[in-house]
Amino acid sequence: MADHMDNMRLVKDVMEILPIDQQRIVYLHGVRGLTVTEIAKIMGKSRETVSRALNAARRNADRTFGPAA
């Protein structure tokens, strides 16, 4: 149970450092399981923009919390 709570706290911490668009994209992709194409359609953005934002979110998390985040 402690590991789950630690993971949830880490996810919350990671989300808080991201810009709002990256938060939405990470949520839609990671929690809701949507594809980059589906997210692009929902958000009215190009697939490339969503893909870049998702990669930027991962880089932000890695830079702040380390590669395990």
Secondary structure by P-SEA (a helix, b strand, c coil): caaaaaaaaaaaaaaaaccaaaaaaaaacccccccaaaaaaaacccaaaaaaaaaaaaaaaaaaccccc
